[in-house]
Amino acid sequence: MKVLAIDTALGACAAAVLDSRAGAMLASESMAMTRGHAEALMPLIARVMDAGRCEFAELDRIAVTVGPGSFTGLRVGIAAARAIALAAGKPAIGLSTLSALAAPHVAARADHIILAAIDARNEQVYFQVFAPNGTTIVTPRLDRARAAVVAVPSGPTVITGSAAELVAAHWPSRAAPPRVEVRAAPDIGWVARLGAAAQDERAPPKPLYLRRPDARPQDASRLPRR
């Protein structure tokens, strides 16, 4: 199975082509950025497809991160994935950024609880808690960093994501310290692997926001309709 993976949800603009049957990553590229994804993404995808010597018609599916993450970044990546899927006549798969951050730790089989946490500003984090085998203990949610710590069962823990240090700062002094891995964005290779393993191809990818946009129309400023 050949999978084109796309990630623009967080602090990177990234794409990769995976041939899961051959067990080979054909090409990948990741550019650190917090804005400008819309301008960078399509040229980046073109470079990756060219480097992987893969035509869009040869793809079996397109995988894209759907959040939580930047509102603008999510829309850019999802729109690109859906457009490529439509043009190629292949399914698009939506993947959580939290699952993608946790994936390498699940694969490592290190017997650690995994807390994936993304900085949502103002001492808040998007987070999800996984058992060592990858099953969900706490579903994706938005809460204070301290609440994320409370949600983790006792035991050896690894914290990954852009908010890893923020969450670790609230870790109880009486508990064994967690292993901390700060990542601005998931590894695009793991997005591709999750895309190849995903089962549900029925629904097109949709954003996983977890909270409303910061910028919203003010009722008092709306003009009355005539």
PyMOL CGO cylinders between C-alpha atoms (Angstrom):
from pymol import cmd
from pymol.cgo import CYLINDER

trace = [
    CYLINDER, 0.00, 0.00, 0.00, 1.33, 3.42, -0.95, 0.3, 1, 1, 1, 1, 1, 1,
    CYLINDER, 1.33, 3.42, -0.95, 0.31, 6.24, 1.40, 0.3, 1, 1, 1, 1, 1, 1,
    CYLINDER, 0.31, 6.24, 1.40, 0.82, 9.98, 1.04, 0.3, 1, 1, 1, 1, 1, 1,
    CYLINDER, 0.82, 9.98, 1.04, 0.92, 11.50, 4.54, 0.3, 1, 1, 1, 1, 1, 1,
    CYLINDER, 0.92, 11.50, 4.54, 0.37, 15.21, 5.20, 0.3, 1, 1, 1, 1, 1, 1,
    CYLINDER, 0.37, 15.21, 5.20, 0.79, 17.19, 8.42, 0.3, 1, 1, 1, 1, 1, 1,
    CYLINDER, 0.79, 17.19, 8.42, 0.18, 20.93, 8.81, 0.3, 1, 1, 1, 1, 1, 1,
    CYLINDER, 0.18, 20.93, 8.81, -1.58, 20.82, 12.19, 0.3, 1, 1, 1, 1, 1, 1,
    CYLINDER, -1.58, 20.82, 12.19, 1.15, 22.12, 14.48, 0.3, 1, 1, 1, 1, 1, 1,
    CYLINDER, 1.15, 22.12, 14.48, 4.70, 23.44, 14.17, 0.3, 1, 1, 1, 1, 1, 1,
    CYLINDER, 4.70, 23.44, 14.17, 5.65, 21.87, 10.86, 0.3, 1, 1, 1, 1, 1, 1,
    CYLINDER, 5.65, 21.87, 10.86, 4.65, 21.51, 7.24, 0.3, 1, 1, 1, 1, 1, 1,
    CYLINDER, 4.65, 21.51, 7.24, 5.43, 17.90, 6.31, 0.3, 1, 1, 1, 1, 1, 1,
    CYLINDER, 5.43, 17.90, 6.31, 4.67, 15.18, 3.80, 0.3, 1, 1, 1, 1, 1, 1,
    CYLINDER, 4.67, 15.18, 3.80, 5.87, 11.64, 3.18, 0.3, 1, 1, 1, 1, 1, 1,
    CYLINDER, 5.87, 11.64, 3.18, 5.24, 8.72, 0.85, 0.3, 1, 1, 1, 1, 1, 1,
    CYLINDER, 5.24, 8.72, 0.85, 5.27, 5.25, 2.41, 0.3, 1, 1, 1, 1, 1, 1,
    CYLINDER, 5.27, 5.25, 2.41, 5.20, 1.91, 0.63, 0.3, 1, 1, 1, 1, 1, 1,
    CYLINDER, 5.20, 1.91, 0.63, 3.93, -0.32, 3.43, 0.3, 1, 1, 1, 1, 1, 1,
    CYLINDER, 3.93, -0.32, 3.43, 4.15, -3.51, 1.38, 0.3, 1, 1, 1, 1, 1, 1,
    CYLINDER, 4.15, -3.51, 1.38, 7.85, -2.95, 0.81, 0.3, 1, 1, 1, 1, 1, 1,
    CYLINDER, 7.85, -2.95, 0.81, 8.30, -1.60, 4.34, 0.3, 1, 1, 1, 1, 1, 1,
    CYLINDER, 8.30, -1.60, 4.34, 10.00, 1.47, 2.93, 0.3, 1, 1, 1, 1, 1, 1,
    CYLINDER, 10.00, 1.47, 2.93, 9.63, 5.21, 3.32, 0.3, 1, 1, 1, 1, 1, 1,
    CYLINDER, 9.63, 5.21, 3.32, 10.02, 6.35, -0.29, 0.3, 1, 1, 1, 1, 1, 1,
    CYLINDER, 10.02, 6.35, -0.29, 10.48, 10.03, 0.55, 0.3, 1, 1, 1, 1, 1, 1,
    CYLINDER, 10.48, 10.03, 0.55, 9.73, 12.55, 3.28, 0.3, 1, 1, 1, 1, 1, 1,
    CYLINDER, 9.73, 12.55, 3.28, 10.27, 16.21, 4.04, 0.3, 1, 1, 1, 1, 1, 1,
    CYLINDER, 10.27, 16.21, 4.04, 9.43, 18.33, 7.06, 0.3, 1, 1, 1, 1, 1, 1,
    CYLINDER, 9.43, 18.33, 7.06, 9.80, 22.10, 7.43, 0.3, 1, 1, 1, 1, 1, 1,
    CYLINDER, 9.80, 22.10, 7.43, 9.52, 23.72, 10.86, 0.3, 1, 1, 1, 1, 1, 1,
    CYLINDER, 9.52, 23.72, 10.86, 6.97, 26.55, 10.73, 0.3, 1, 1, 1, 1, 1, 1,
    CYLINDER, 6.97, 26.55, 10.73, 4.06, 27.97, 12.69, 0.3, 1, 1, 1, 1, 1, 1,
    CYLINDER, 4.06, 27.97, 12.69, 2.50, 29.89, 9.80, 0.3, 1, 1, 1, 1, 1, 1,
    CYLINDER, 2.50, 29.89, 9.80, 2.70, 29.94, 6.02, 0.3, 1, 1, 1, 1, 1, 1,
    CYLINDER, 2.70, 29.94, 6.02, 1.55, 26.33, 5.56, 0.3, 1, 1, 1, 1, 1, 1,
    CYLINDER, 1.55, 26.33, 5.56, -0.80, 27.28, 2.72, 0.3, 1, 1, 1, 1, 1, 1,
    CYLINDER, -0.80, 27.28, 2.72, 2.03, 28.59, 0.57, 0.3, 1, 1, 1, 1, 1, 1,
    CYLINDER, 2.03, 28.59, 0.57, 4.50, 25.84, 1.45, 0.3, 1, 1, 1, 1, 1, 1,
    CYLINDER, 4.50, 25.84, 1.45, 2.39, 22.68, 1.34, 0.3, 1, 1, 1, 1, 1, 1,
    CYLINDER, 2.39, 22.68, 1.34, 1.71, 21.97, -2.34, 0.3, 1, 1, 1, 1, 1, 1,
    CYLINDER, 1.71, 21.97, -2.34, 5.32, 22.61, -3.50, 0.3, 1, 1, 1, 1, 1, 1,
    CYLINDER, 5.32, 22.61, -3.50, 6.49, 20.39, -0.64, 0.3, 1, 1, 1, 1, 1, 1,
    CYLINDER, 6.49, 20.39, -0.64, 4.10, 17.59, -1.67, 0.3, 1, 1, 1, 1, 1, 1,
    CYLINDER, 4.10, 17.59, -1.67, 5.30, 17.89, -5.26, 0.3, 1, 1, 1, 1, 1, 1,
    CYLINDER, 5.30, 17.89, -5.26, 8.93, 17.52, -4.13, 0.3, 1, 1, 1, 1, 1, 1,
    CYLINDER, 8.93, 17.52, -4.13, 8.13, 14.48, -2.00, 0.3, 1, 1, 1, 1, 1, 1,
    CYLINDER, 8.13, 14.48, -2.00, 6.15, 12.76, -4.74, 0.3, 1, 1, 1, 1, 1, 1,
    CYLINDER, 6.15, 12.76, -4.74, 8.98, 13.44, -7.19, 0.3, 1, 1, 1, 1, 1, 1,
    CYLINDER, 8.98, 13.44, -7.19, 11.65, 12.20, -4.78, 0.3, 1, 1, 1, 1, 1, 1,
    CYLINDER, 11.65, 12.20, -4.78, 9.62, 9.06, -4.11, 0.3, 1, 1, 1, 1, 1, 1,
    CYLINDER, 9.62, 9.06, -4.11, 9.12, 8.50, -7.85, 0.3, 1, 1, 1, 1, 1, 1,
    CYLINDER, 9.12, 8.50, -7.85, 5.43, 8.08, -7.19, 0.3, 1, 1, 1, 1, 1, 1,
    CYLINDER, 5.43, 8.08, -7.19, 2.48, 9.29, -9.24, 0.3, 1, 1, 1, 1, 1, 1,
    CYLINDER, 2.48, 9.29, -9.24, -0.76, 10.37, -7.53, 0.3, 1, 1, 1, 1, 1, 1,
    CYLINDER, -0.76, 10.37, -7.53, -2.60, 7.61, -9.41, 0.3, 1, 1, 1, 1, 1, 1,
    CYLINDER, -2.60, 7.61, -9.41, -0.34, 5.04, -7.73, 0.3, 1, 1, 1, 1, 1, 1,
    CYLINDER, -0.34, 5.04, -7.73, -1.40, 6.07, -4.21, 0.3, 1, 1, 1, 1, 1, 1,
    CYLINDER, -1.40, 6.07, -4.21, -3.76, 3.81, -2.28, 0.3, 1, 1, 1, 1, 1, 1,
    CYLINDER, -3.76, 3.81, -2.28, -4.78, 6.45, 0.26, 0.3, 1, 1, 1, 1, 1, 1,
    CYLINDER, -4.78, 6.45, 0.26, -3.96, 9.89, 1.62, 0.3, 1, 1, 1, 1, 1, 1,
    CYLINDER, -3.96, 9.89, 1.62, -3.47, 10.34, 5.37, 0.3, 1, 1, 1, 1, 1, 1,
    CYLINDER, -3.47, 10.34, 5.37, -3.70, 13.74, 7.06, 0.3, 1, 1, 1, 1, 1, 1,
    CYLINDER, -3.70, 13.74, 7.06, -3.55, 15.00, 10.63, 0.3, 1, 1, 1, 1, 1, 1,
    CYLINDER, -3.55, 15.00, 10.63, -6.89, 16.48, 11.70, 0.3, 1, 1, 1, 1, 1, 1,
    CYLINDER, -6.89, 16.48, 11.70, -5.99, 17.98, 15.06, 0.3, 1, 1, 1, 1, 1, 1,
    CYLINDER, -5.99, 17.98, 15.06, -6.02, 19.16, 17.65, 0.3, 1, 1, 1, 1, 1, 1,
    CYLINDER, -6.02, 19.16, 17.65, -3.84, 21.96, 16.39, 0.3, 1, 1, 1, 1, 1, 1,
    CYLINDER, -3.84, 21.96, 16.39, -3.84, 25.28, 14.59, 0.3, 1, 1, 1, 1, 1, 1,
    CYLINDER, -3.84, 25.28, 14.59, -7.21, 26.20, 13.07, 0.3, 1, 1, 1, 1, 1, 1,
    CYLINDER, -7.21, 26.20, 13.07, -5.61, 27.54, 9.90, 0.3, 1, 1, 1, 1, 1, 1,
    CYLINDER, -5.61, 27.54, 9.90, -3.06, 24.75, 9.61, 0.3, 1, 1, 1, 1, 1, 1,
    CYLINDER, -3.06, 24.75, 9.61, -5.69, 22.06, 9.97, 0.3, 1, 1, 1, 1, 1, 1,
    CYLINDER, -5.69, 22.06, 9.97, -7.83, 23.53, 7.23, 0.3, 1, 1, 1, 1, 1, 1,
    CYLINDER, -7.83, 23.53, 7.23, -4.85, 23.73, 4.86, 0.3, 1, 1, 1, 1, 1, 1,
    CYLINDER, -4.85, 23.73, 4.86, -3.83, 20.12, 5.31, 0.3, 1, 1, 1, 1, 1, 1,
    CYLINDER, -3.83, 20.12, 5.31, -7.33, 18.67, 5.24, 0.3, 1, 1, 1, 1, 1, 1,
    CYLINDER, -7.33, 18.67, 5.24, -8.31, 20.65, 2.16, 0.3, 1, 1, 1, 1, 1, 1,
    CYLINDER, -8.31, 20.65, 2.16, -5.19, 19.44, 0.33, 0.3, 1, 1, 1, 1, 1, 1,
    CYLINDER, -5.19, 19.44, 0.33, -5.75, 15.83, 1.33, 0.3, 1, 1, 1, 1, 1, 1,
    CYLINDER, -5.75, 15.83, 1.33, -9.38, 15.85, 0.28, 0.3, 1, 1, 1, 1, 1, 1,
    CYLINDER, -9.38, 15.85, 0.28, -8.57, 17.52, -3.04, 0.3, 1, 1, 1, 1, 1, 1,
    CYLINDER, -8.57, 17.52, -3.04, -5.81, 15.01, -3.85, 0.3, 1, 1, 1, 1, 1, 1,
    CYLINDER, -5.81, 15.01, -3.85, -8.05, 12.11, -2.82, 0.3, 1, 1, 1, 1, 1, 1,
    CYLINDER, -8.05, 12.11, -2.82, -10.84, 13.36, -5.05, 0.3, 1, 1, 1, 1, 1, 1,
    CYLINDER, -10.84, 13.36, -5.05, -8.54, 13.87, -8.03, 0.3, 1, 1, 1, 1, 1, 1,
    CYLINDER, -8.54, 13.87, -8.03, -6.85, 10.46, -7.58, 0.3, 1, 1, 1, 1, 1, 1,
    CYLINDER, -6.85, 10.46, -7.58, -10.07, 8.63, -6.78, 0.3, 1, 1, 1, 1, 1, 1,
    CYLINDER, -10.07, 8.63, -6.78, -8.58, 7.27, -3.54, 0.3, 1, 1, 1, 1, 1, 1,
    CYLINDER, -8.58, 7.27, -3.54, -9.74, 7.52, 0.11, 0.3, 1, 1, 1, 1, 1, 1,
    CYLINDER, -9.74, 7.52, 0.11, -8.47, 10.15, 2.55, 0.3, 1, 1, 1, 1, 1, 1,
    CYLINDER, -8.47, 10.15, 2.55, -7.86, 9.14, 6.18, 0.3, 1, 1, 1, 1, 1, 1,
    CYLINDER, -7.86, 9.14, 6.18, -7.92, 11.56, 9.13, 0.3, 1, 1, 1, 1, 1, 1,
    CYLINDER, -7.92, 11.56, 9.13, -5.52, 10.96, 12.02, 0.3, 1, 1, 1, 1, 1, 1,
    CYLINDER, -5.52, 10.96, 12.02, -5.24, 12.62, 15.42, 0.3, 1, 1, 1, 1, 1, 1,
    CYLINDER, -5.24, 12.62, 15.42, -2.06, 14.56, 16.13, 0.3, 1, 1, 1, 1, 1, 1,
    CYLINDER, -2.06, 14.56, 16.13, -2.12, 13.10, 19.64, 0.3, 1, 1, 1, 1, 1, 1,
    CYLINDER, -2.12, 13.10, 19.64, -2.17, 9.54, 18.29, 0.3, 1, 1, 1, 1, 1, 1,
    CYLINDER, -2.17, 9.54, 18.29, 0.67, 10.37, 15.92, 0.3, 1, 1, 1, 1, 1, 1,
    CYLINDER, 0.67, 10.37, 15.92, 2.77, 11.77, 18.79, 0.3, 1, 1, 1, 1, 1, 1,
    CYLINDER, 2.77, 11.77, 18.79, 2.13, 8.63, 20.85, 0.3, 1, 1, 1, 1, 1, 1,
    CYLINDER, 2.13, 8.63, 20.85, 2.75, 6.15, 18.01, 0.3, 1, 1, 1, 1, 1, 1,
    CYLINDER, 2.75, 6.15, 18.01, 6.54, 5.73, 18.30, 0.3, 1, 1, 1, 1, 1, 1,
    CYLINDER, 6.54, 5.73, 18.30, 6.25, 5.11, 22.04, 0.3, 1, 1, 1, 1, 1, 1,
    CYLINDER, 6.25, 5.11, 22.04, 3.55, 2.48, 21.50, 0.3, 1, 1, 1, 1, 1, 1,
    CYLINDER, 3.55, 2.48, 21.50, 5.78, 0.81, 18.91, 0.3, 1, 1, 1, 1, 1, 1,
    CYLINDER, 5.78, 0.81, 18.91, 8.74, 0.85, 21.32, 0.3, 1, 1, 1, 1, 1, 1,
    CYLINDER, 8.74, 0.85, 21.32, 6.81, -1.45, 23.72, 0.3, 1, 1, 1, 1, 1, 1,
    CYLINDER, 6.81, -1.45, 23.72, 8.51, 0.21, 26.68, 0.3, 1, 1, 1, 1, 1, 1,
    CYLINDER, 8.51, 0.21, 26.68, 5.66, -0.51, 29.12, 0.3, 1, 1, 1, 1, 1, 1,
    CYLINDER, 5.66, -0.51, 29.12, 5.16, 3.20, 29.84, 0.3, 1, 1, 1, 1, 1, 1,
    CYLINDER, 5.16, 3.20, 29.84, 1.88, 5.08, 30.06, 0.3, 1, 1, 1, 1, 1, 1,
    CYLINDER, 1.88, 5.08, 30.06, 1.93, 7.70, 27.30, 0.3, 1, 1, 1, 1, 1, 1,
    CYLINDER, 1.93, 7.70, 27.30, 0.65, 11.23, 27.78, 0.3, 1, 1, 1, 1, 1, 1,
    CYLINDER, 0.65, 11.23, 27.78, 0.53, 13.18, 24.52, 0.3, 1, 1, 1, 1, 1, 1,
    CYLINDER, 0.53, 13.18, 24.52, 0.12, 16.90, 25.21, 0.3, 1, 1, 1, 1, 1, 1,
    CYLINDER, 0.12, 16.90, 25.21, -0.06, 19.92, 22.89, 0.3, 1, 1, 1, 1, 1, 1,
    CYLINDER, -0.06, 19.92, 22.89, 0.29, 23.49, 24.12, 0.3, 1, 1, 1, 1, 1, 1,
    CYLINDER, 0.29, 23.49, 24.12, -3.07, 25.28, 23.81, 0.3, 1, 1, 1, 1, 1, 1,
    CYLINDER, -3.07, 25.28, 23.81, -1.81, 28.49, 25.47, 0.3, 1, 1, 1, 1, 1, 1,
    CYLINDER, -1.81, 28.49, 25.47, -2.80, 30.07, 28.81, 0.3, 1, 1, 1, 1, 1, 1,
    CYLINDER, -2.80, 30.07, 28.81, -1.68, 27.03, 30.84, 0.3, 1, 1, 1, 1, 1, 1,
    CYLINDER, -1.68, 27.03, 30.84, -4.07, 24.82, 28.86, 0.3, 1, 1, 1, 1, 1, 1,
    CYLINDER, -4.07, 24.82, 28.86, -3.20, 21.71, 26.89, 0.3, 1, 1, 1, 1, 1, 1,
    CYLINDER, -3.20, 21.71, 26.89, -4.82, 19.37, 24.43, 0.3, 1, 1, 1, 1, 1, 1,
    CYLINDER, -4.82, 19.37, 24.43, -4.05, 15.92, 25.74, 0.3, 1, 1, 1, 1, 1, 1,
    CYLINDER, -4.05, 15.92, 25.74, -4.78, 12.20, 25.50, 0.3, 1, 1, 1, 1, 1, 1,
    CYLINDER, -4.78, 12.20, 25.50, -3.57, 9.35, 27.70, 0.3, 1, 1, 1, 1, 1, 1,
    CYLINDER, -3.57, 9.35, 27.70, -2.65, 5.98, 26.20, 0.3, 1, 1, 1, 1, 1, 1,
    CYLINDER, -2.65, 5.98, 26.20, -1.90, 2.60, 27.74, 0.3, 1, 1, 1, 1, 1, 1,
    CYLINDER, -1.90, 2.60, 27.74, 1.46, 1.05, 26.74, 0.3, 1, 1, 1, 1, 1, 1,
    CYLINDER, 1.46, 1.05, 26.74, -0.32, -1.03, 24.06, 0.3, 1, 1, 1, 1, 1, 1,
    CYLINDER, -0.32, -1.03, 24.06, -1.87, 2.09, 22.51, 0.3, 1, 1, 1, 1, 1, 1,
    CYLINDER, -1.87, 2.09, 22.51, -5.43, 1.77, 23.80, 0.3, 1, 1, 1, 1, 1, 1,
    CYLINDER, -5.43, 1.77, 23.80, -6.96, 5.02, 25.03, 0.3, 1, 1, 1, 1, 1, 1,
    CYLINDER, -6.96, 5.02, 25.03, -7.18, 5.61, 28.78, 0.3, 1, 1, 1, 1, 1, 1,
    CYLINDER, -7.18, 5.61, 28.78, -8.33, 9.25, 28.56, 0.3, 1, 1, 1, 1, 1, 1,
    CYLINDER, -8.33, 9.25, 28.56, -9.95, 10.50, 25.36, 0.3, 1, 1, 1, 1, 1, 1,
    CYLINDER, -9.95, 10.50, 25.36, -8.73, 13.71, 23.68, 0.3, 1, 1, 1, 1, 1, 1,
    CYLINDER, -8.73, 13.71, 23.68, -9.68, 16.82, 25.64, 0.3, 1, 1, 1, 1, 1, 1,
    CYLINDER, -9.68, 16.82, 25.64, -8.73, 20.39, 26.44, 0.3, 1, 1, 1, 1, 1, 1,
    CYLINDER, -8.73, 20.39, 26.44, -7.96, 21.24, 30.06, 0.3, 1, 1, 1, 1, 1, 1,
    CYLINDER, -7.96, 21.24, 30.06, -5.44, 22.81, 32.39, 0.3, 1, 1, 1, 1, 1, 1,
    CYLINDER, -5.44, 22.81, 32.39, -1.97, 21.28, 32.47, 0.3, 1, 1, 1, 1, 1, 1,
    CYLINDER, -1.97, 21.28, 32.47, -2.51, 20.25, 36.08, 0.3, 1, 1, 1, 1, 1, 1,
    CYLINDER, -2.51, 20.25, 36.08, -5.67, 18.36, 35.11, 0.3, 1, 1, 1, 1, 1, 1,
    CYLINDER, -5.67, 18.36, 35.11, -3.70, 16.39, 32.54, 0.3, 1, 1, 1, 1, 1, 1,
    CYLINDER, -3.70, 16.39, 32.54, -1.33, 15.23, 35.28, 0.3, 1, 1, 1, 1, 1, 1,
    CYLINDER, -1.33, 15.23, 35.28, -4.23, 14.16, 37.50, 0.3, 1, 1, 1, 1, 1, 1,
    CYLINDER, -4.23, 14.16, 37.50, -5.72, 12.12, 34.64, 0.3, 1, 1, 1, 1, 1, 1,
    CYLINDER, -5.72, 12.12, 34.64, -2.64, 9.89, 34.32, 0.3, 1, 1, 1, 1, 1, 1,
    CYLINDER, -2.64, 9.89, 34.32, -2.74, 6.59, 36.24, 0.3, 1, 1, 1, 1, 1, 1,
    CYLINDER, -2.74, 6.59, 36.24, 0.22, 5.90, 38.51, 0.3, 1, 1, 1, 1, 1, 1,
    CYLINDER, 0.22, 5.90, 38.51, 3.17, 4.16, 36.92, 0.3, 1, 1, 1, 1, 1, 1,
    CYLINDER, 3.17, 4.16, 36.92, 6.10, 4.85, 34.60, 0.3, 1, 1, 1, 1, 1, 1,
    CYLINDER, 6.10, 4.85, 34.60, 5.08, 7.61, 32.19, 0.3, 1, 1, 1, 1, 1, 1,
    CYLINDER, 5.08, 7.61, 32.19, 6.43, 9.30, 29.10, 0.3, 1, 1, 1, 1, 1, 1,
    CYLINDER, 6.43, 9.30, 29.10, 5.13, 12.76, 28.16, 0.3, 1, 1, 1, 1, 1, 1,
    CYLINDER, 5.13, 12.76, 28.16, 5.43, 13.79, 24.52, 0.3, 1, 1, 1, 1, 1, 1,
    CYLINDER, 5.43, 13.79, 24.52, 4.41, 16.84, 22.52, 0.3, 1, 1, 1, 1, 1, 1,
    CYLINDER, 4.41, 16.84, 22.52, 4.86, 20.60, 22.55, 0.3, 1, 1, 1, 1, 1, 1,
    CYLINDER, 4.86, 20.60, 22.55, 3.45, 20.87, 26.09, 0.3, 1, 1, 1, 1, 1, 1,
    CYLINDER, 3.45, 20.87, 26.09, 5.58, 18.08, 27.56, 0.3, 1, 1, 1, 1, 1, 1,
    CYLINDER, 5.58, 18.08, 27.56, 7.67, 20.38, 29.77, 0.3, 1, 1, 1, 1, 1, 1,
    CYLINDER, 7.67, 20.38, 29.77, 4.62, 22.39, 30.83, 0.3, 1, 1, 1, 1, 1, 1,
    CYLINDER, 4.62, 22.39, 30.83, 2.84, 19.25, 32.02, 0.3, 1, 1, 1, 1, 1, 1,
    CYLINDER, 2.84, 19.25, 32.02, 5.98, 17.83, 33.62, 0.3, 1, 1, 1, 1, 1, 1,
    CYLINDER, 5.98, 17.83, 33.62, 6.33, 21.02, 35.71, 0.3, 1, 1, 1, 1, 1, 1,
    CYLINDER, 6.33, 21.02, 35.71, 3.12, 20.03, 37.51, 0.3, 1, 1, 1, 1, 1, 1,
    CYLINDER, 3.12, 20.03, 37.51, 4.22, 16.45, 38.17, 0.3, 1, 1, 1, 1, 1, 1,
    CYLINDER, 4.22, 16.45, 38.17, 3.91, 15.47, 41.88, 0.3, 1, 1, 1, 1, 1, 1,
    CYLINDER, 3.91, 15.47, 41.88, 7.25, 15.48, 43.68, 0.3, 1, 1, 1, 1, 1, 1,
    CYLINDER, 7.25, 15.48, 43.68, 6.36, 12.21, 45.42, 0.3, 1, 1, 1, 1, 1, 1,
    CYLINDER, 6.36, 12.21, 45.42, 5.90, 10.35, 42.14, 0.3, 1, 1, 1, 1, 1, 1,
    CYLINDER, 5.90, 10.35, 42.14, 8.60, 8.94, 39.89, 0.3, 1, 1, 1, 1, 1, 1,
    CYLINDER, 8.60, 8.94, 39.89, 9.53, 11.67, 37.38, 0.3, 1, 1, 1, 1, 1, 1,
    CYLINDER, 9.53, 11.67, 37.38, 8.24, 11.10, 33.85, 0.3, 1, 1, 1, 1, 1, 1,
    CYLINDER, 8.24, 11.10, 33.85, 10.39, 10.86, 30.74, 0.3, 1, 1, 1, 1, 1, 1,
    CYLINDER, 10.39, 10.86, 30.74, 9.89, 14.10, 28.80, 0.3, 1, 1, 1, 1, 1, 1,
    CYLINDER, 9.89, 14.10, 28.80, 10.07, 14.39, 25.01, 0.3, 1, 1, 1, 1, 1, 1,
    CYLINDER, 10.07, 14.39, 25.01, 9.36, 17.85, 23.60, 0.3, 1, 1, 1, 1, 1, 1,
    CYLINDER, 9.36, 17.85, 23.60, 8.10, 17.70, 20.01, 0.3, 1, 1, 1, 1, 1, 1,
    CYLINDER, 8.10, 17.70, 20.01, 6.66, 20.63, 18.06, 0.3, 1, 1, 1, 1, 1, 1,
    CYLINDER, 6.66, 20.63, 18.06, 4.91, 18.25, 15.66, 0.3, 1, 1, 1, 1, 1, 1,
    CYLINDER, 4.91, 18.25, 15.66, 4.56, 14.50, 15.12, 0.3, 1, 1, 1, 1, 1, 1,
    CYLINDER, 4.56, 14.50, 15.12, 7.07, 12.60, 12.99, 0.3, 1, 1, 1, 1, 1, 1,
    CYLINDER, 7.07, 12.60, 12.99, 5.57, 12.50, 9.49, 0.3, 1, 1, 1, 1, 1, 1,
    CYLINDER, 5.57, 12.50, 9.49, 6.79, 8.94, 9.10, 0.3, 1, 1, 1, 1, 1, 1,
    CYLINDER, 6.79, 8.94, 9.10, 4.49, 7.82, 11.92, 0.3, 1, 1, 1, 1, 1, 1,
    CYLINDER, 4.49, 7.82, 11.92, 1.59, 9.71, 10.36, 0.3, 1, 1, 1, 1, 1, 1,
    CYLINDER, 1.59, 9.71, 10.36, 2.20, 7.64, 7.23, 0.3, 1, 1, 1, 1, 1, 1,
    CYLINDER, 2.20, 7.64, 7.23, 2.40, 4.36, 9.17, 0.3, 1, 1, 1, 1, 1, 1,
    CYLINDER, 2.40, 4.36, 9.17, -0.81, 5.10, 11.05, 0.3, 1, 1, 1, 1, 1, 1,
    CYLINDER, -0.81, 5.10, 11.05, -2.44, 5.98, 7.74, 0.3, 1, 1, 1, 1, 1, 1,
    CYLINDER, -2.44, 5.98, 7.74, -1.46, 2.60, 6.30, 0.3, 1, 1, 1, 1, 1, 1,
    CYLINDER, -1.46, 2.60, 6.30, -2.83, 0.79, 9.38, 0.3, 1, 1, 1, 1, 1, 1,
    CYLINDER, -2.83, 0.79, 9.38, -6.11, 2.73, 9.62, 0.3, 1, 1, 1, 1, 1, 1,
    CYLINDER, -6.11, 2.73, 9.62, -9.26, 0.71, 9.01, 0.3, 1, 1, 1, 1, 1, 1,
    CYLINDER, -9.26, 0.71, 9.01, -12.03, 3.24, 8.38, 0.3, 1, 1, 1, 1, 1, 1,
    CYLINDER, -12.03, 3.24, 8.38, -12.06, 4.71, 4.88, 0.3, 1, 1, 1, 1, 1, 1,
    CYLINDER, -12.06, 4.71, 4.88, -15.73, 5.71, 4.83, 0.3, 1, 1, 1, 1, 1, 1,
    CYLINDER, -15.73, 5.71, 4.83, -15.80, 9.25, 6.19, 0.3, 1, 1, 1, 1, 1, 1,
    CYLINDER, -15.80, 9.25, 6.19, -13.70, 12.12, 4.78, 0.3, 1, 1, 1, 1, 1, 1,
    CYLINDER, -13.70, 12.12, 4.78, -11.32, 13.73, 7.30, 0.3, 1, 1, 1, 1, 1, 1,
    CYLINDER, -11.32, 13.73, 7.30, -12.77, 16.51, 9.44, 0.3, 1, 1, 1, 1, 1, 1,
    CYLINDER, -12.77, 16.51, 9.44, -11.03, 18.88, 11.87, 0.3, 1, 1, 1, 1, 1, 1,
    CYLINDER, -11.03, 18.88, 11.87, -10.75, 17.82, 15.51, 0.3, 1, 1, 1, 1, 1, 1,
    CYLINDER, -10.75, 17.82, 15.51, -10.78, 21.25, 17.13, 0.3, 1, 1, 1, 1, 1, 1,
    CYLINDER, -10.78, 21.25, 17.13, -11.74, 20.52, 20.80, 0.3, 1, 1, 1, 1, 1, 1,
    CYLINDER, -11.74, 20.52, 20.80, -12.47, 24.21, 21.28, 0.3, 1, 1, 1, 1, 1, 1,
    CYLINDER, -12.47, 24.21, 21.28, -14.06, 27.11, 19.42, 0.3, 1, 1, 1, 1, 1, 1,
    CYLINDER, -14.06, 27.11, 19.42, -11.94, 29.57, 17.42, 0.3, 1, 1, 1, 1, 1, 1,
    CYLINDER, -11.94, 29.57, 17.42, -10.48, 32.51, 19.36, 0.3, 1, 1, 1, 1, 1, 1,
    CYLINDER, -10.48, 32.51, 19.36, -11.81, 34.99, 16.78, 0.3, 1, 1, 1, 1, 1, 1,
    CYLINDER, -11.81, 34.99, 16.78, -15.61, 35.05, 16.61, 0.3, 1, 1, 1, 1, 1, 1,
    CYLINDER, -15.61, 35.05, 16.61, -18.14, 37.65, 15.43, 0.3, 1, 1, 1, 1, 1, 1,
    CYLINDER, -18.14, 37.65, 15.43, -19.46, 39.85, 18.20, 0.3, 1, 1, 1, 1, 1, 1,
    CYLINDER, -19.46, 39.85, 18.20, -23.24, 39.91, 18.42, 0.3, 1, 1, 1, 1, 1, 1,
    CYLINDER, -23.24, 39.91, 18.42, -23.26, 43.60, 19.30, 0.3, 1, 1, 1, 1, 1, 1,
    CYLINDER, -23.26, 43.60, 19.30, -21.37, 44.50, 16.15, 0.3, 1, 1, 1, 1, 1, 1,
    CYLINDER, -21.37, 44.50, 16.15, -23.63, 42.66, 13.73, 0.3, 1, 1, 1, 1, 1, 1,
    CYLINDER, -23.63, 42.66, 13.73, -25.73, 44.78, 11.42, 0.3, 1, 1, 1, 1, 1, 1,
    CYLINDER, -25.73, 44.78, 11.42, -29.48, 44.08, 11.45, 0.3, 1, 1, 1, 1, 1, 1,
    CYLINDER, -29.48, 44.08, 11.45, -30.90, 42.39, 8.38, 0.3, 1, 1, 1, 1, 1, 1,
    CYLINDER, -30.90, 42.39, 8.38, -33.38, 44.29, 6.29, 0.3, 1, 1, 1, 1, 1, 1,
]
cmd.load_cgo(trace, "trace")
